Amino acid sequence: MTTKEKVQQEINEMPENLLEQVYSYIHSIKYRKNGKKKIHTFKLNGAFDNINIRQKAYE
């Protein structure tokens, strides 16, 4: 018996009032977004291209 068959068997044995919760759980797993977040950037127009930023930070 495969895992899918085991899950289907368990779902068939569940009471009707819990099926909506199971469906919402499966739906949330299936359509979960990637954990990637956008990194906020700044347009500095090359102001720090030729500067040692660490040295300036410690001054």
Residue pairs with C-beta under 8 A, 6 or more apart in sequence:
11 19
11 22
14 22
